[in-house]
Amino acid sequence: MADYLSGATIIANCQDNAASTAVVATVGPANGVLTGAGNTSASSAAGPNALYPLSLALDGSATPDRIVFADHPSYTPAGAFSFGMWIYSTNYKPGSSYGELVAKTNATAAGTTFESRIQQVAGTPEFIIYASGSLTVHTAADISSLNGTWVHYGASYDGSFLRQYINGVASGAAVAKSGAPATTAEALTIGIRNNTSPSLPFTGRVAGFRFFNARALSAADFAAWAADTAPQVLSNQGFGVDLGIGI
């Protein structure tokens, strides 16, 4: 298994089929659930590479498609954590609002553990945590030049700094922060902010989501992750052998 996978709390393909709306987590407390409008077999779309030949297409409609992992203690870090996935959009900078990538928030400051989103006026990814009584935001560089291409997105907090990575490269200066992210009872969601009252939908595709509690991936980890595009054959991992669909 690749080093960047070690200790993952969630590993989820983010791909669907006609028979199920489960987003299978080969590692994790439970599968995610794909919910929203028109999200059965039609939500499967081409993925970023041979490791992930399929992805989930999120429509960003008034009843937005999203992936929901029910709240679990392992989704609230006591300190360091990181996550990432492949994302695709034809327009990262449509000129208004936000497109939510990953979130554990009820859309209030104190009700936020973390969230990651695209600020769609500037085309800039934002990584946000609430800790020590305040919100802290890390802003990466404009990614609108990558419209219509797959982008590997990553975010990390090591207990001292917030960072974001685009295609395996750090983007924007690290932002200082300390303290444990706030404990909330919110679901972990992909594609929207706040599953109870969905808002800020992301329109595009997602694939290969991973979440790491108690581990801040390094720059080398994110670089290796972004470069890892070939199917892996796994053995003795407790969940069988990968047949080239990505894990």
ChimeraX commands (.cxc) that place a marker at each C-alpha (Angstrom):
marker #1 position 0.00,0.00,0.00 radius 0.5
marker #1 position 1.30,3.46,-0.87 radius 0.5
marker #1 position 2.72,5.35,2.12 radius 0.5
marker #1 position 0.27,8.22,1.70 radius 0.5
marker #1 position -2.58,5.80,2.41 radius 0.5
marker #1 position -1.25,4.73,5.79 radius 0.5
marker #1 position -3.61,5.43,8.65 radius 0.5
marker #1 position -6.53,6.68,6.55 radius 0.5
marker #1 position -9.82,7.07,8.44 radius 0.5
marker #1 position -11.85,6.99,5.21 radius 0.5
marker #1 position -10.92,5.67,1.78 radius 0.5
marker #1 position -13.85,5.99,-0.62 radius 0.5
marker #1 position -13.95,5.42,-4.37 radius 0.5
marker #1 position -16.65,8.03,-5.04 radius 0.5
marker #1 position -18.27,6.08,-7.85 radius 0.5
marker #1 position -21.80,4.78,-8.22 radius 0.5
marker #1 position -23.84,2.29,-10.19 radius 0.5
marker #1 position -27.46,1.64,-10.99 radius 0.5
marker #1 position -27.96,-0.79,-8.13 radius 0.5
marker #1 position -26.85,1.34,-5.21 radius 0.5
marker #1 position -26.49,4.85,-3.86 radius 0.5
marker #1 position -23.82,3.70,-1.39 radius 0.5
marker #1 position -20.44,5.37,-1.74 radius 0.5
marker #1 position -18.32,2.43,-0.65 radius 0.5
marker #1 position -15.69,3.13,1.97 radius 0.5
marker #1 position -13.11,0.34,1.78 radius 0.5
marker #1 position -11.70,1.89,4.96 radius 0.5
marker #1 position -13.94,3.75,7.42 radius 0.5
marker #1 position -16.69,3.41,10.04 radius 0.5
marker #1 position -19.44,3.27,7.40 radius 0.5
marker #1 position -20.17,3.84,3.73 radius 0.5
marker #1 position -21.22,7.24,2.52 radius 0.5
marker #1 position -24.62,7.81,0.94 radius 0.5
marker #1 position -25.16,9.59,-2.35 radius 0.5
marker #1 position -28.28,11.72,-2.09 radius 0.5
marker #1 position -29.98,14.47,-4.07 radius 0.5
marker #1 position -31.66,14.63,-7.44 radius 0.5
marker #1 position -31.02,12.29,-10.36 radius 0.5
marker #1 position -28.17,10.44,-8.71 radius 0.5
marker #1 position -28.45,6.77,-9.61 radius 0.5
marker #1 position -26.49,5.29,-12.49 radius 0.5
marker #1 position -26.45,8.62,-14.32 radius 0.5
marker #1 position -24.12,10.03,-11.70 radius 0.5
marker #1 position -21.27,7.76,-12.75 radius 0.5
marker #1 position -18.88,9.62,-15.04 radius 0.5
marker #1 position -15.35,9.24,-16.36 radius 0.5
marker #1 position -12.68,9.52,-13.69 radius 0.5
marker #1 position -9.26,11.19,-13.63 radius 0.5
marker #1 position -6.96,8.28,-14.48 radius 0.5
marker #1 position -6.52,4.50,-14.63 radius 0.5
marker #1 position -6.56,4.25,-10.84 radius 0.5
marker #1 position -9.98,5.96,-10.79 radius 0.5
marker #1 position -11.67,5.25,-14.14 radius 0.5
marker #1 position -15.03,6.34,-12.69 radius 0.5
marker #1 position -16.15,9.32,-10.64 radius 0.5
marker #1 position -19.35,10.82,-9.26 radius 0.5
marker #1 position -20.94,13.75,-11.08 radius 0.5
marker #1 position -22.55,16.27,-8.69 radius 0.5
marker #1 position -25.16,18.43,-10.38 radius 0.5
marker #1 position -25.21,21.53,-8.14 radius 0.5
marker #1 position -28.98,21.84,-8.60 radius 0.5
marker #1 position -31.63,23.20,-6.22 radius 0.5
marker #1 position -31.67,19.70,-4.72 radius 0.5
marker #1 position -27.94,19.16,-4.98 radius 0.5
marker #1 position -26.22,15.83,-5.28 radius 0.5
marker #1 position -23.90,15.21,-2.35 radius 0.5
marker #1 position -22.11,12.45,-0.49 radius 0.5
marker #1 position -22.89,12.12,3.21 radius 0.5
marker #1 position -20.92,10.24,5.85 radius 0.5
marker #1 position -22.96,10.15,9.07 radius 0.5
marker #1 position -21.22,11.77,12.03 radius 0.5
marker #1 position -18.64,9.63,13.79 radius 0.5
marker #1 position -16.09,10.55,16.52 radius 0.5
marker #1 position -13.22,9.72,14.18 radius 0.5
marker #1 position -14.30,12.57,11.88 radius 0.5
marker #1 position -13.58,15.17,14.61 radius 0.5
marker #1 position -9.81,15.44,14.96 radius 0.5
marker #1 position -8.22,16.19,18.32 radius 0.5
marker #1 position -5.39,17.92,16.47 radius 0.5
marker #1 position -3.73,17.13,13.17 radius 0.5
marker #1 position -5.73,15.89,10.17 radius 0.5
marker #1 position -5.75,16.00,6.40 radius 0.5
marker #1 position -7.89,15.02,3.44 radius 0.5
marker #1 position -7.98,15.17,-0.32 radius 0.5
marker #1 position -9.56,13.95,-3.54 radius 0.5
marker #1 position -9.66,14.46,-7.27 radius 0.5
marker #1 position -12.03,17.21,-8.45 radius 0.5
marker #1 position -13.20,18.32,-11.88 radius 0.5
marker #1 position -15.21,21.34,-12.99 radius 0.5
marker #1 position -15.71,23.08,-16.30 radius 0.5
marker #1 position -15.72,26.41,-14.41 radius 0.5
marker #1 position -14.01,26.95,-11.05 radius 0.5
marker #1 position -14.67,30.69,-11.32 radius 0.5
marker #1 position -18.30,31.28,-12.39 radius 0.5
marker #1 position -18.37,34.66,-10.64 radius 0.5
marker #1 position -20.56,34.17,-7.57 radius 0.5
marker #1 position -20.87,32.26,-4.29 radius 0.5
marker #1 position -18.88,29.16,-3.27 radius 0.5
marker #1 position -18.64,25.53,-4.30 radius 0.5
marker #1 position -18.24,23.30,-1.25 radius 0.5
marker #1 position -15.79,20.42,-1.56 radius 0.5
marker #1 position -15.64,18.81,1.90 radius 0.5
marker #1 position -17.33,19.98,5.10 radius 0.5
marker #1 position -18.23,19.17,8.67 radius 0.5
marker #1 position -20.27,22.21,9.59 radius 0.5
marker #1 position -23.80,23.48,10.26 radius 0.5
marker #1 position -22.88,26.74,8.47 radius 0.5
marker #1 position -22.18,28.68,11.68 radius 0.5
marker #1 position -18.72,29.54,12.95 radius 0.5
marker #1 position -18.95,27.63,16.24 radius 0.5
marker #1 position -20.72,24.76,14.47 radius 0.5
marker #1 position -17.76,24.19,12.15 radius 0.5
marker #1 position -15.12,21.53,12.57 radius 0.5
marker #1 position -13.66,22.16,9.12 radius 0.5
marker #1 position -14.64,22.91,5.56 radius 0.5
marker #1 position -13.02,23.28,2.18 radius 0.5
marker #1 position -14.54,25.15,-0.72 radius 0.5
marker #1 position -13.89,27.04,-3.95 radius 0.5
marker #1 position -14.43,30.80,-3.67 radius 0.5
marker #1 position -16.04,31.14,-7.08 radius 0.5
marker #1 position -15.55,34.89,-7.60 radius 0.5
marker #1 position -11.76,34.56,-7.43 radius 0.5
marker #1 position -11.47,30.84,-8.25 radius 0.5
marker #1 position -9.50,30.27,-5.05 radius 0.5
marker #1 position -9.78,27.17,-2.83 radius 0.5
marker #1 position -10.30,27.92,0.88 radius 0.5
marker #1 position -9.58,25.61,3.82 radius 0.5
marker #1 position -11.26,26.62,7.09 radius 0.5
marker #1 position -11.18,25.31,10.65 radius 0.5
marker #1 position -12.75,26.52,13.87 radius 0.5
marker #1 position -10.38,26.10,16.82 radius 0.5
marker #1 position -9.51,28.01,19.99 radius 0.5
marker #1 position -12.68,30.07,19.63 radius 0.5
marker #1 position -12.15,31.44,16.12 radius 0.5
marker #1 position -12.30,30.60,12.42 radius 0.5
marker #1 position -9.08,30.53,10.44 radius 0.5
marker #1 position -9.00,30.51,6.65 radius 0.5
marker #1 position -6.22,29.40,4.32 radius 0.5
marker #1 position -6.56,30.67,0.75 radius 0.5
marker #1 position -4.82,28.99,-2.18 radius 0.5
marker #1 position -4.10,30.44,-5.62 radius 0.5
marker #1 position -6.72,30.82,-8.37 radius 0.5
marker #1 position -7.28,27.48,-10.13 radius 0.5
marker #1 position -9.55,28.76,-12.92 radius 0.5
marker #1 position -6.73,28.16,-15.43 radius 0.5
marker #1 position -7.42,24.46,-14.73 radius 0.5
marker #1 position -11.05,24.62,-15.87 radius 0.5
marker #1 position -12.03,21.44,-17.68 radius 0.5
marker #1 position -9.20,19.36,-16.22 radius 0.5
marker #1 position -8.93,17.01,-13.27 radius 0.5
marker #1 position -7.24,18.58,-10.25 radius 0.5
marker #1 position -5.85,16.78,-7.24 radius 0.5
marker #1 position -6.89,18.78,-4.17 radius 0.5
marker #1 position -5.47,18.35,-0.67 radius 0.5
marker #1 position -5.66,20.13,2.70 radius 0.5
marker #1 position -3.83,19.58,5.97 radius 0.5
marker #1 position -3.62,20.92,9.52 radius 0.5
marker #1 position -0.68,19.82,11.66 radius 0.5
marker #1 position -1.72,21.58,14.88 radius 0.5
marker #1 position 0.35,24.65,13.96 radius 0.5
marker #1 position -0.39,25.51,10.32 radius 0.5
marker #1 position -3.11,25.15,7.66 radius 0.5
marker #1 position -1.96,24.25,4.13 radius 0.5
marker #1 position -3.53,23.40,0.77 radius 0.5
marker #1 position -2.07,21.48,-2.14 radius 0.5
marker #1 position -3.03,21.65,-5.82 radius 0.5
marker #1 position -1.82,18.76,-7.98 radius 0.5
marker #1 position 0.64,17.82,-5.27 radius 0.5
marker #1 position 2.18,21.27,-4.87 radius 0.5
marker #1 position 1.64,23.62,-1.89 radius 0.5
marker #1 position -0.49,26.61,-2.90 radius 0.5
marker #1 position -0.52,29.79,-0.82 radius 0.5
marker #1 position 1.58,30.50,2.27 radius 0.5
marker #1 position 0.93,28.32,5.32 radius 0.5
marker #1 position -1.39,30.00,7.84 radius 0.5
marker #1 position -0.60,29.71,11.56 radius 0.5
marker #1 position -3.21,28.19,13.88 radius 0.5
marker #1 position -3.23,26.16,17.09 radius 0.5
marker #1 position -5.75,24.15,19.06 radius 0.5
marker #1 position -8.10,21.26,18.36 radius 0.5
marker #1 position -10.86,21.72,15.77 radius 0.5
marker #1 position -14.30,22.16,17.32 radius 0.5
marker #1 position -16.34,19.06,18.11 radius 0.5
marker #1 position -19.63,19.04,16.19 radius 0.5
marker #1 position -22.37,16.50,15.52 radius 0.5
marker #1 position -22.55,17.35,11.84 radius 0.5
marker #1 position -22.20,14.81,9.06 radius 0.5
marker #1 position -19.07,14.84,6.92 radius 0.5
marker #1 position -20.25,15.91,3.47 radius 0.5
marker #1 position -18.77,16.13,-0.01 radius 0.5
marker #1 position -20.30,18.54,-2.51 radius 0.5
marker #1 position -22.41,20.69,-0.18 radius 0.5
marker #1 position -22.27,22.63,3.06 radius 0.5
marker #1 position -24.53,21.37,5.88 radius 0.5
marker #1 position -26.56,18.28,5.01 radius 0.5
marker #1 position -29.57,19.41,7.09 radius 0.5
marker #1 position -30.02,22.56,5.00 radius 0.5
marker #1 position -27.84,22.00,1.93 radius 0.5
marker #1 position -26.13,25.05,0.49 radius 0.5
marker #1 position -23.12,26.08,-1.61 radius 0.5
marker #1 position -23.25,23.05,-3.95 radius 0.5
marker #1 position -20.20,22.09,-5.97 radius 0.5
marker #1 position -20.95,21.41,-9.63 radius 0.5
marker #1 position -18.54,18.92,-11.13 radius 0.5
marker #1 position -17.06,15.49,-10.45 radius 0.5
marker #1 position -15.21,13.95,-7.51 radius 0.5
marker #1 position -13.13,10.78,-7.12 radius 0.5
marker #1 position -10.77,9.07,-4.71 radius 0.5
marker #1 position -11.63,10.73,-1.39 radius 0.5
marker #1 position -9.44,10.07,1.66 radius 0.5
marker #1 position -9.61,11.52,5.16 radius 0.5
marker #1 position -6.87,11.15,7.78 radius 0.5
marker #1 position -7.55,11.78,11.47 radius 0.5
marker #1 position -4.43,12.41,13.58 radius 0.5
marker #1 position -2.18,12.57,10.52 radius 0.5
marker #1 position -1.14,15.68,8.61 radius 0.5
marker #1 position 0.13,14.50,5.25 radius 0.5
marker #1 position 3.45,16.02,4.21 radius 0.5
marker #1 position 4.25,17.83,0.98 radius 0.5
marker #1 position 5.92,14.63,-0.23 radius 0.5
marker #1 position 2.77,12.62,0.60 radius 0.5
marker #1 position 0.55,14.95,-1.42 radius 0.5
marker #1 position 3.01,14.94,-4.32 radius 0.5
marker #1 position 3.04,11.12,-4.33 radius 0.5
marker #1 position -0.75,10.98,-4.07 radius 0.5
marker #1 position -1.25,13.32,-7.03 radius 0.5
marker #1 position 1.26,11.36,-9.11 radius 0.5
marker #1 position -0.22,7.94,-8.28 radius 0.5
marker #1 position -2.43,7.15,-11.27 radius 0.5
marker #1 position -1.83,3.44,-11.95 radius 0.5
marker #1 position -4.08,0.70,-10.53 radius 0.5
marker #1 position -2.69,-0.97,-7.41 radius 0.5
marker #1 position -2.97,-4.64,-6.50 radius 0.5
marker #1 position -3.48,-5.02,-2.77 radius 0.5
marker #1 position -3.14,-8.13,-0.66 radius 0.5
marker #1 position -3.78,-8.99,2.97 radius 0.5
marker #1 position -5.58,-5.71,3.59 radius 0.5
marker #1 position -8.80,-7.28,4.78 radius 0.5
marker #1 position -10.89,-6.02,1.91 radius 0.5
marker #1 position -9.75,-8.08,-1.07 radius 0.5
marker #1 position -7.91,-7.26,-4.27 radius 0.5
marker #1 position -8.32,-4.12,-6.31 radius 0.5
marker #1 position -9.26,-4.83,-9.90 radius 0.5
marker #1 position -8.20,-1.47,-11.24 radius 0.5
marker #1 position -11.16,0.57,-10.08 radius 0.5
marker #1 position -9.19,2.49,-7.48 radius 0.5
marker #1 position -9.41,2.41,-3.71 radius 0.5
marker link #1:1,2 radius 0.2
marker link #1:2,3 radius 0.2
marker link #1:3,4 radius 0.2
marker link #1:4,5 radius 0.2
marker link #1:5,6 radius 0.2
marker link #1:6,7 radius 0.2
marker link #1:7,8 radius 0.2
marker link #1:8,9 radius 0.2
marker link #1:9,10 radius 0.2
marker link #1:10,11 radius 0.2
marker link #1:11,12 radius 0.2
marker link #1:12,13 radius 0.2
marker link #1:13,14 radius 0.2
marker link #1:14,15 radius 0.2
marker link #1:15,16 radius 0.2
marker link #1:16,17 radius 0.2
marker link #1:17,18 radius 0.2
marker link #1:18,19 radius 0.2
marker link #1:19,20 radius 0.2
marker link #1:20,21 radius 0.2
marker link #1:21,22 radius 0.2
marker link #1:22,23 radius 0.2
marker link #1:23,24 radius 0.2
marker link #1:24,25 radius 0.2
marker link #1:25,26 radius 0.2
marker link #1:26,27 radius 0.2
marker link #1:27,28 radius 0.2
marker link #1:28,29 radius 0.2
marker link #1:29,30 radius 0.2
marker link #1:30,31 radius 0.2
marker link #1:31,32 radius 0.2
marker link #1:32,33 radius 0.2
marker link #1:33,34 radius 0.2
marker link #1:34,35 radius 0.2
marker link #1:35,36 radius 0.2
marker link #1:36,37 radius 0.2
marker link #1:37,38 radius 0.2
marker link #1:38,39 radius 0.2
marker link #1:39,40 radius 0.2
marker link #1:40,41 radius 0.2
marker link #1:41,42 radius 0.2
marker link #1:42,43 radius 0.2
marker link #1:43,44 radius 0.2
marker link #1:44,45 radius 0.2
marker link #1:45,46 radius 0.2
marker link #1:46,47 radius 0.2
marker link #1:47,48 radius 0.2
marker link #1:48,49 radius 0.2
marker link #1:49,50 radius 0.2
marker link #1:50,51 radius 0.2
marker link #1:51,52 radius 0.2
marker link #1:52,53 radius 0.2
marker link #1:53,54 radius 0.2
marker link #1:54,55 radius 0.2
marker link #1:55,56 radius 0.2
marker link #1:56,57 radius 0.2
marker link #1:57,58 radius 0.2
marker link #1:58,59 radius 0.2
marker link #1:59,60 radius 0.2
marker link #1:60,61 radius 0.2
marker link #1:61,62 radius 0.2
marker link #1:62,63 radius 0.2
marker link #1:63,64 radius 0.2
marker link #1:64,65 radius 0.2
marker link #1:65,66 radius 0.2
marker link #1:66,67 radius 0.2
marker link #1:67,68 radius 0.2
marker link #1:68,69 radius 0.2
marker link #1:69,70 radius 0.2
marker link #1:70,71 radius 0.2
marker link #1:71,72 radius 0.2
marker link #1:72,73 radius 0.2
marker link #1:73,74 radius 0.2
marker link #1:74,75 radius 0.2
marker link #1:75,76 radius 0.2
marker link #1:76,77 radius 0.2
marker link #1:77,78 radius 0.2
marker link #1:78,79 radius 0.2
marker link #1:79,80 radius 0.2
marker link #1:80,81 radius 0.2
marker link #1:81,82 radius 0.2
marker link #1:82,83 radius 0.2
marker link #1:83,84 radius 0.2
marker link #1:84,85 radius 0.2
marker link #1:85,86 radius 0.2
marker link #1:86,87 radius 0.2
marker link #1:87,88 radius 0.2
marker link #1:88,89 radius 0.2
marker link #1:89,90 radius 0.2
marker link #1:90,91 radius 0.2
marker link #1:91,92 radius 0.2
marker link #1:92,93 radius 0.2
marker link #1:93,94 radius 0.2
marker link #1:94,95 radius 0.2
marker link #1:95,96 radius 0.2
marker link #1:96,97 radius 0.2
marker link #1:97,98 radius 0.2
marker link #1:98,99 radius 0.2
marker link #1:99,100 radius 0.2
marker link #1:100,101 radius 0.2
marker link #1:101,102 radius 0.2
marker link #1:102,103 radius 0.2
marker link #1:103,104 radius 0.2
marker link #1:104,105 radius 0.2
marker link #1:105,106 radius 0.2
marker link #1:106,107 radius 0.2
marker link #1:107,108 radius 0.2
marker link #1:108,109 radius 0.2
marker link #1:109,110 radius 0.2
marker link #1:110,111 radius 0.2
marker link #1:111,112 radius 0.2
marker link #1:112,113 radius 0.2
marker link #1:113,114 radius 0.2
marker link #1:114,115 radius 0.2
marker link #1:115,116 radius 0.2
marker link #1:116,117 radius 0.2
marker link #1:117,118 radius 0.2
marker link #1:118,119 radius 0.2
marker link #1:119,120 radius 0.2
marker link #1:120,121 radius 0.2
marker link #1:121,122 radius 0.2
marker link #1:122,123 radius 0.2
marker link #1:123,124 radius 0.2
marker link #1:124,125 radius 0.2
marker link #1:125,126 radius 0.2
marker link #1:126,127 radius 0.2
marker link #1:127,128 radius 0.2
marker link #1:128,129 radius 0.2
marker link #1:129,130 radius 0.2
marker link #1:130,131 radius 0.2
marker link #1:131,132 radius 0.2
marker link #1:132,133 radius 0.2
marker link #1:133,134 radius 0.2
marker link #1:134,135 radius 0.2
marker link #1:135,136 radius 0.2
marker link #1:136,137 radius 0.2
marker link #1:137,138 radius 0.2
marker link #1:138,139 radius 0.2
marker link #1:139,140 radius 0.2
marker link #1:140,141 radius 0.2
marker link #1:141,142 radius 0.2
marker link #1:142,143 radius 0.2
marker link #1:143,144 radius 0.2
marker link #1:144,145 radius 0.2
marker link #1:145,146 radius 0.2
marker link #1:146,147 radius 0.2
marker link #1:147,148 radius 0.2
marker link #1:148,149 radius 0.2
marker link #1:149,150 radius 0.2
marker link #1:150,151 radius 0.2
marker link #1:151,152 radius 0.2
marker link #1:152,153 radius 0.2
marker link #1:153,154 radius 0.2
marker link #1:154,155 radius 0.2
marker link #1:155,156 radius 0.2
marker link #1:156,157 radius 0.2
marker link #1:157,158 radius 0.2
marker link #1:158,159 radius 0.2
marker link #1:159,160 radius 0.2
marker link #1:160,161 radius 0.2
marker link #1:161,162 radius 0.2
marker link #1:162,163 radius 0.2
marker link #1:163,164 radius 0.2
marker link #1:164,165 radius 0.2
marker link #1:165,166 radius 0.2
marker link #1:166,167 radius 0.2
marker link #1:167,168 radius 0.2
marker link #1:168,169 radius 0.2
marker link #1:169,170 radius 0.2
marker link #1:170,171 radius 0.2
marker link #1:171,172 radius 0.2
marker link #1:172,173 radius 0.2
marker link #1:173,174 radius 0.2
marker link #1:174,175 radius 0.2
marker link #1:175,176 radius 0.2
marker link #1:176,177 radius 0.2
marker link #1:177,178 radius 0.2
marker link #1:178,179 radius 0.2
marker link #1:179,180 radius 0.2
marker link #1:180,181 radius 0.2
marker link #1:181,182 radius 0.2
marker link #1:182,183 radius 0.2
marker link #1:183,184 radius 0.2
marker link #1:184,185 radius 0.2
marker link #1:185,186 radius 0.2
marker link #1:186,187 radius 0.2
marker link #1:187,188 radius 0.2
marker link #1:188,189 radius 0.2
marker link #1:189,190 radius 0.2
marker link #1:190,191 radius 0.2
marker link #1:191,192 radius 0.2
marker link #1:192,193 radius 0.2
marker link #1:193,194 radius 0.2
marker link #1:194,195 radius 0.2
marker link #1:195,196 radius 0.2
marker link #1:196,197 radius 0.2
marker link #1:197,198 radius 0.2
marker link #1:198,199 radius 0.2
marker link #1:199,200 radius 0.2
marker link #1:200,201 radius 0.2
marker link #1:201,202 radius 0.2
marker link #1:202,203 radius 0.2
marker link #1:203,204 radius 0.2
marker link #1:204,205 radius 0.2
marker link #1:205,206 radius 0.2
marker link #1:206,207 radius 0.2
marker link #1:207,208 radius 0.2
marker link #1:208,209 radius 0.2
marker link #1:209,210 radius 0.2
marker link #1:210,211 radius 0.2
marker link #1:211,212 radius 0.2
marker link #1:212,213 radius 0.2
marker link #1:213,214 radius 0.2
marker link #1:214,215 radius 0.2
marker link #1:215,216 radius 0.2
marker link #1:216,217 radius 0.2
marker link #1:217,218 radius 0.2
marker link #1:218,219 radius 0.2
marker link #1:219,220 radius 0.2
marker link #1:220,221 radius 0.2
marker link #1:221,222 radius 0.2
marker link #1:222,223 radius 0.2
marker link #1:223,224 radius 0.2
marker link #1:224,225 radius 0.2
marker link #1:225,226 radius 0.2
marker link #1:226,227 radius 0.2
marker link #1:227,228 radius 0.2
marker link #1:228,229 radius 0.2
marker link #1:229,230 radius 0.2
marker link #1:230,231 radius 0.2
marker link #1:231,232 radius 0.2
marker link #1:232,233 radius 0.2
marker link #1:233,234 radius 0.2
marker link #1:234,235 radius 0.2
marker link #1:235,236 radius 0.2
marker link #1:236,237 radius 0.2
marker link #1:237,238 radius 0.2
marker link #1:238,239 radius 0.2
marker link #1:239,240 radius 0.2
marker link #1:240,241 radius 0.2
marker link #1:241,242 radius 0.2
marker link #1:242,243 radius 0.2
marker link #1:243,244 radius 0.2
marker link #1:244,245 radius 0.2
marker link #1:245,246 radius 0.2
marker link #1:246,247 radius 0.2
view
